[in-house]
Structure formats: structure tokens, C-alpha cells
Amino acid sequence: MSSSNGSLARASALMASGSLVSRVLGLARQSMILAVFGLTLAGDSWAVANMLPNTIYTLLAGGVINAVLVPQIAAAQKNPDGGQEYLDKLITLSILVLLGVTAICIPLIPFLVNLLSSANWDEPTYGLSVAFSYICMPAIFFYGLYAILGQVLNAREKFGWFMWSPVLCNIVWIVALGWFINAYGRGNGDPTTFTPAMIALLGGSLTLGVALQAIVLIWPLHRSGFRYRPRFGFRGVGLGAVGRVAGWTFASLAVAQLGLIIQTRVLTSVAQYYPGKIAYDQAFLLFMTPHGLITVSLATALFTSMAKAVAIDDRDTIRSDLRRGANLIGVTTIPIAFGTLAIGTALTGLIFLGNSREATDAIGYLTMAMMLGLPAYGVYYLCQRAFLAHSDARTPFRMQVLNTSIGTVLTIAALVLTDEWRGVAAAGAQAIANIISAIIATMWVQQRMGRLRMYRITRTWVRVIVACIPATLASYAAFLAIENIIPIRALESTLKVTLGAAIFIPIYLIGAHRMRIDEVKQITQLITTRLPKRKPTHGPA
């Protein structure tokens, strides 16, 4: 493996390890949330309240922070002071915007909940969601602070803490949920039974967890040598370029959130006990787990590399980074998508063990539909980061319009289906949108940055798919063989997942080796070199 591949793999592995721990805890957290609510209207009311601060932060600040800071820091580091003054002013402005957004949104909560919820909701369900939202909304500021501090660390090539600090957030949530279940039990589906103490415990744990996730980043940032001093006087330091990027990024996110609002209204129209908003959120978390572990970790490391290459106009490095990224995304996410098709319902049955088979199977079907678009979404995300590394937010806006338009039209079409299948269709709609958008985004990347030798990337992906087909069939055969023959559900799900993975992984690796997929070999070498070495035993002298 080359030194550039090795450094990329090490940076990605460091981030992926933190993301892995965080996402495993996140799955435990979501399983507990599902146990608290079940597939009920009270659960949907929590899902909307939980979504509000994240949605507003993403719309008004999140994408702007993530899109702007790393390229601007990379460019500003060429200044005589290493970009310190520029960065101080940029961070100060970001914090002021976050405070303003939070203050404006709190009194708008009743309107925002009404915007995101179905007209079918009764008054107790709507009122519960509003009550949750008042406690959750301050998390907007802390989501933003986490993003700001994390991107400064990433720009300084201190990648680990940004991915590890959410572990603390998830621990806070898990402790609070355990306390709630112990005090109030499971299956709290009736909105009228929630007391102020119950609402405060659930909503307050979310805000506290996000706050700690952000604040803990101050320590590694200080250790890295960065010293922040609030600076105002924003004129004359080149923030106009930031404003242009931020404007297009805001427009892109506005389109995405409009699509999310429509999707949420479709999902909250599903009747109680069928897979609606809360079920979709669990499936989306499972979808985002491999995306966060693999694509986001990989793209974060590549984003910093590409931003620095843009600063010195090194187009060869940019194209090389994109090819490596696309190939690594393919060899890792395509097997996950195929594996989920084989054992998806067993996986959700194991993760959400404390819930009914009907509920976990429903989440499994949503997850399987969503995972069909996982590899394509990885390429879409990578292309988006490539344009943002050039401080080009206009093309990602076009990408977002395309993706949201396709997904929204197909999601609206799902309204003709019964409650049982409406959520699955919404998940499938997003997968189709991801596939089409990734293909077109790749074409736009080549128009801007030159040919990527797509035949090599396509060849790798086709070989991976071929290697996955026998692995999927064998794994699914084992799944069917175990179906309904073990009376203990937990044991059945565990055996299906364990046996399915034990069959799938070696068959895929053998197929990849036979077809000489180099990236699979590189990844397996990286893993084996990090395994503990067995010490040699010496006989008597």
C-alpha cells in the first residue's frame, strides 16, 4: 500500500473507530427509544421533536459550517499569521449566527411542529410534540458548536476527537432512557399519559448530551495549540467568498429540508402500529451507520486532502483522491447492502430485541429498501465534498435539487399505498433518488475536474457485485433454514445474523481475491496488521 493510501487508511480508521463505538451506542439508544414508545403516535411525536433542532441546525448553519470552514482554513493557513485572525472572525460569526437562530426558533415551535406533522394528529399528540420540542430546541446551538470545533480540529488534521465525542452524548442518552424505562416502563404509546417529569427527562437528556458532545472538544483543540479570541469587525477579511458559498449551501439545504418536510408528512399519515415516522428513523439510523463509519470517515480525510490540493491547484491529486474514495466505498458498502438483503429482518430483530416481531420486521423491510441506495449515496456524498473543496456550492445545490425532486415525487406517489407499505415505499424512493443522483453527479465531477478513468471504478464495482451474489444467496439460504424452527426469538435472531455473516464474509472475500480486487486486499491487510500479534514461545536454552 502506498504512503498516501496508508495515511488515508490510518486517518479513516481512527475516525471509523470512534464512529463505530458511537453508532453501536446509538443503536442501543434507538432500541431503547423504540422500547419506550413502540410504533405509536407518541413515538412519532417524539421523532418530530427530536428532528426539529437537527433539521433547523442543518438548514441554517450545519451545512454552511461543514462546507465553508475546512476549505477556508486551508486557504487562510497561507497568511502570515497562519490564518489565526481570519479563523477567529469566522468562528465568532458562526457562533453569533447559531445563537440568533436558536433564539428565533424557540417561539416558533408550535408552527414548526404543525409544519412537520400530519393533519391526522389529534391535539394530545401535537401537544406532546410541542412540549418535547421546547426542551430539545436549545440543542441547535450545541450541534453547531460541535460542528465548528470539530471542523477546526479536522483542518488541523486532528481527526479522532470529532468522531469520538458523540460517544459521550450517547452515554448520557442511554443512562436517561434506562432511568425512564425503570421509572415509567415500556410501551408508553398514549400521549395523554406523559407528565412534565417524563417529558423533561427525555428532552433534557437530548440537549445535555449534545452540549457535552460539543464542550468536550475544547480540550483537544487547546492541546493542539489553537487559541481562540473573539474578534468582530467582519469587513475586509474576505468573508464575501464565504458568504457566496454559504448562500448556495443554504439554498441546497433548504431544498433538502423541504423534501424532508413532505416526507415526514407522508410518514406521519401512517396509522398507529404501522411503520411510520419512528420506524423510518430507526431504519435511517441503520442506513447511516455504515455510511458514517465508512463514507463519512473516508470523505472527511479526503476532504482535507482535496482542499489543500485545490489551494495549490493540484488536479491530479484531486482526481486520485476521488478514484480511491469511489473504489473504497464500493468494496465496503456494496457487500453491506447485499448482506442486509439477506438477513435484514434478523438484524433488526436482534438490534431492537425488546419489541414485537411485527415492529422489528417492519423496520427490517424499510432498512432493506433503503440500503439499496447505500453505495450510490456514498459516491454522491464524495462528489459533493469534491465540489465543496473547490468552494463551489452551486453544483451541490443542483445535485440536491435533483436528488430531492426524484425522492419527493416518488414519496408522494407512496400515498396511494396502504399503511403497511407506505413507509417501505418512502425508503425505496430515497434509494432510487440516490442511485440516479450519484450517476449524474459523477458526470458533473468529470466535467469540472477531468476524466476519472471511470472504467476502472466501474470494473471494481462490477467485480464486487459478482462476488456478493453467491455470498448473498448462501447467506439467505441459511436464513430460511433457521426460520421458525427455534422457539426463542432472541436466539433465532442471533443465530441468523451470526451464521449469515459467517457465511457471507468468507465467500465474498474468496470471490474478491479470485477477481483480484486490490482494495479488498488493502483493507484486509490493514485489519490484519492491527490485530494483536501472537508472541513467539521459546523452549529452554
Secondary structure, DSSP 8 states (H G I E B T S, - for coil): --HHHHHHHHHHHHHHHHHHHHHHHHHHHHHHHHHHH-SSHHHHHHHHHHHHHHHHHIIIIIHHHHHHHHHHHHHHTTSTTTTHHHHHHHHHHHHHHHHHHHHHHGGGHHHHHHHHS-TT--HHHHHHHHHHHHHHTTHHHHHHHHHHHHHHHHHTT--HHHHHTHHHHHHHHHHHHHHHHHHH-S----GGG--HHHHHHHHHHHHHHHHHHHHTTHHHHHHTT---------TTSSHHHHHHHHHHHHHHHHHHHHHHHHHHHHHTTS-TTSS-HHHHHHHHHHHHHHIIIIIIHHHHHHHHHHHHHHHTT-HHHHHHHHHHHHHHHHHHHHHHHHHHHHHHHHHHHHHTTTS-HHHHHHHHHHHHHHHTTHHHHHHHHHHHHHHHHTT--HHHHHHHHHHHHHHHHHHHHGGGS-HHHHHHHHHHHHHHHHHHHHHHHHHHHHHHH----HHHHHHHHHHHHHHHHHHHHHHHHHHHHHTTT-S-HHHHHHHHHHHHHHHHHHHHHHHHHHTT-HHHHHHHHHHHHHS----------
